Amino acid sequence: MFPKLFTFGSHFVPTYGVLVALGFLAGLFVTLRLARRAGLPAEPISNLAVYCALAGIAGAKLFMFLFDAGYYLQNPGQIFTVETLQAAGVFHGGFLAALLFAVWYIRRQSLPLLGTLDCFAPGIALGHAIGRLGCFAAGCCWGKECHLPWAVTFHSQAAAPVPIGIPLHPAQLYESAANLLIFGVLYRLFLRQHPPGRIIGLYLVLYGLARFIVEFFRNHEQSLLLDLSITQWISLGLLVLGVLILLRVKRPVLAEA
């Protein structure tokens, strides 16, 4: 739609990169605000956000290579191209890598595990909502062909390898709207009294369900398992993890360590 924000001769500022950066800053702002409200130290939280961003980038790239292993095995030179460097990768891979690192770091810093993750959940949803707008601008993560009144058609040859001139589901906007709604729900609930773990547990349930549904409208070349994509199976896994956390929260005998 609008892959280049500014152009300077042969160079340009990608809209995707700018929106992802804005998403990170917005998510960090919300996280630090909620951390202060929860009485958590600002410096370890801000450090954790940066480290998780780096871990997320690495995890997203790794999952991208795994999901398209056949292509990269046949074209190993593509691994080191500018296009691969600029590619967003797979969100679930980035999220899982960031989550694993976060658990390790939180334990190492002697922070409350579930309470800290609660502070991050609304910010993750907000940052993801803004980041998906970047996907829409760049033309990646596009939807399947459709002819509904709200279908979108890409025309710019500078966009990602999205079908040109074909009306598509705006899958990026579906997911962005879902994440924005999740952010609103989680932020509102955080401001109320809640047991540690309820916010992150609810995030995993809501986002897992939202992504599972959005996948039916996205175009992808992932292999299917029982008619579901790998991403959908991962989404179901996150949903189950969220349910387990919420069940744990309801048991007062299992107080947070």
Residue, then its C-alpha position, 0 to 999 in steps of 0.5 A: m500500500f505504502p511501503k516507502l515513507f520517505t525517498f532520498g534518491s536511491h534510498f528510502v525509509p521503509t514504512y514498515g520499519v518506522l511503524v514497528a519502531l513506533g510499536f515498540l516505543a508505544g509498548l515500552f511506554v505502556t509497560l513502564r507505566l504499568a510496572r510503576r503502578a505495580g511497584l516494579p523497578a523501571e531499569p530492569i523492566s526497560n532492560l528486559a524490554v530491549y533484550c526481549a526485542l532482540a530475542g524476538i527478532a532472532g526467534a522470528k528469523l529462526f522460525m522463518f527459516l524453519f517454516d521455509a526450510g525447503y526454499y532456503l535449502q535450495n537457495p542458501g544464498q537468500i539467507f544473507t540477502v537484504e530482503t531476508l534481513q528486512a523480512a519481519g519473520v514469524f511472530h510466534g517464533g519471536f514471541l516464544a523466544a522472547l517469552l523464554f528469555a523473559v522467564w530466565y531474566i525475571r528469575r535471575q533479577s528476582l522479579p515476580l514472574l507472573g506479575t512482571l509478565d502481566c505488565f508486559a502483556p498490554g504493551i505487547a498487544l498494542g505494539h503488535a497492533i501498530g506493527r501489523l499496520g506496518c505489514f499492511a503498508a509493506g504488503c507482507c502477511w497478505g490475505k486470501e483473495c476475496h471480493l467483499p466490500w472491504a477487500v484491498t488491492f495492492h498496486s505498488q511494485a515496491a511492496a513485498p511479493v504480494p499479488i498485484g491487482i487482486p482484491l484480498h482480505p486485509a488480514q493485517l488489519y484484522e489482526s491489528a484490530a484484534n490486538l488493539l481490542i485485546f490491548g483495551v481489555l487487558y489495560r482496563l483489567f490491569l487497572r483493577q485489582h487482579p491476581p498475578g497471572r490473570i493479565i498474561g493468561l488472558y492475553l495468551v487466550l485472547y491472542g491465541l484465539a484471534r490469531f487462530i481465526v485470522e489464519f483462515f483469511r491469510n494466504h500462506e504456504q505452510s504445510l497443513l496438519l489435520d487441515l490446520s497450519i503450523t501457526q494455528w497449532i502454535s496459536l492453540g498451544l498459546l491458548v492452552l498455556g493461557v488457560l493453564i495460567l488462568l486455572r493456576v491463578k484461581r487456586p490460592v494455594l498455589a501462590e506465586a513464587 
